[in-house]
Amino acid sequence: MYRNYKVVCNTAAGRRRYMQYLLPPILASDVVDRYDIWINTVDACDIEFFKLIAQKYPKVNLVWQPDGIVNGISSINAFYKTCVEEDAIYVKMDDDVVWMEPDFFEKMVAFRIDNPDYFLVSTLVTNNAFCTYILQIAGKLKLKKYMNARSNHSILWKSGGFAVELHDWFLRTQLPEQKYKNLYCGKRPIAMNRFSINSILWFGKAMKAFGGIVPGDDEEYLSCIKPAELGLANCINGDAIISHFAFHSQREYLDRENILEKYGDFLHKEWSKEPEMKQIDDTIQTILQDIENRKAEITQYPVPYKTVPISTKKRWKLRYKKLIKTLRRWDYKLNNKKYIVE
């Protein structure tokens, strides 16, 4: 309990290659009472990873998709029906949050309690178009040209080249010696504007008021539609920071530049300085290695979900998007584009 609230963290899971870096600070936090892992995957190895983590750590609670169907991000909305405890504050984290401040949970839960009139509160997120816009306006990040405030911005949200630059800048110039604290920019209310919900907090009683029924796209509904219906604003706490790895159009770029591994190297080094964090990190790495060793066996395990088949139209659309991403990557490299000014 924190100031008379139960604190429940949750993640729509997921991918173990990212969550190896998300799990340690959640498991070690004295503020988080329970960690709900929403099982929204049909990857047998990822599911096995979550099962083994839950066996090891009592704080972890596995939540299965209520409708028994997994369809990528389209099946996440059903999980909100489980987030309606009146005495709880929920902290939703994307599965690819790859770094957070050491006192993240205490800062964000305190901010949530001290600002009860907002529908959602979010942290300041590295690699989130709206948050990048705020850093630009606050003079914390200098870009070559003005970028406007759109959650699906063609560069701030979509560009893999920009994401590589942003993460590289953050890793090199902000993480050493906790210089990220210079990015703090205070309370930033927002209303009737969609933003990427990489890390959001809400009161269970607020979700219970509409039964946790979230139709369609959960991001559009929770960040924009529902607060507009209620006449409420949302708010970004610019004095608490996390780093979000990638949106789908950026992932290939970041993987080519080994950005995830660079975060891993930094975190393993930092966690090795704290006995509790090192023990958790070592345990997770051991579980990952065990799964890798038994991968052929695990992939034969039955998955307790129905899946939605990909239509021919969608398959061609995915191929087209892949081609466009390849062309953009070539354009970025050939023209030596740079977006961030240091």
C-alpha positions, 0 to 999 in steps of 0.5 A: 500500500502507498498512502492507502492505495494498492499499487498494481502494475500491469503490462500487455505481454509480450516479448521476453527480449524486452521484458528482461529489462522491465522486470527487475525494477518492478520486482524490486519496488516496495511501492508495487504490490502486484504485477499483472502480466497480461498474456497477450501472445501466442509465442510459447517461449514467451508464455513459458518465460512468464510462467517461470517468472510467476513461479519464482516471484509471488508479486507476479500475477498472470492474467489471461486474455478474457475472451480467449482470443489473441489478435495483437494490439487489438485484443488488449482492450479486454484486459481493462475489465480486470483493472477496476479495484476501487482502492487501487492505482494502476500503472500500465507499462509497455513491454518494451520500456527498457529503462526507468528512473530508480524512484520511478514508481514512488514519484509517479504514484505520488503524482497520481494521488496529488493530481486526482482531477486528471483522467490519466497521468503519464510519465515523460517518455523517451521515444514518444512523439508527444513527449519529444515535442514537449522536450523540444518546446521546453528547450531540452532537445534541439531538433534541426527543424520544428516538429509539431505535436502529433502522436503519429508524427511522420518523424517523431513517431514513425522514423526509425532513423530518428529513433536511433538518434534519440536513443543514442543521444539519451544513452550517451548524454543523459544516462551517465551521471544521471544527467537525465534530471536536466530534462525535467520540465514539470507538469504538462496538462493535455486535453482532446489530443491522442498520445502514445500510452507507453506508461499511464496511471489511473484510479481503479475507481475511475475505470470501474465507473464504466466497467473497464469497457474499452471498445476498439483501439485502447489508446484512442479511447483512453487518451482521447475519447473517454476523457473528452466524454467526461470533460477531463484532461490528462497530464504528463509528469515531466519530472519522471522519465522512462525510455520506450524502445520502439514503435513498429516502424522503428524496430528494424532500425534499432535492431540493426544498431544494437540499441537494445543491447546497449541498454542491456549493457548499461543496466547490467552494469548498474544493477551489478552495484545493488545486491537485490537488483543483481540477484533478480537480474541474474535469475531472469538471465538464468530463466532466459537461458533455460528457455533458449536451451529448451526452445525446441521442446517448448515450441511444441507446447499447446497455446491456450488461445484462438488466433485471428488469421491474417487476411490476404489483404492484410498480408499484402498490406504488411508486405507493402509497409515492409517495402516502404520501411526499407526505402525509408531506411535507404533514403535516411542512410544515403542522404545522411539525414540527421534530426537532432542537433547536439 
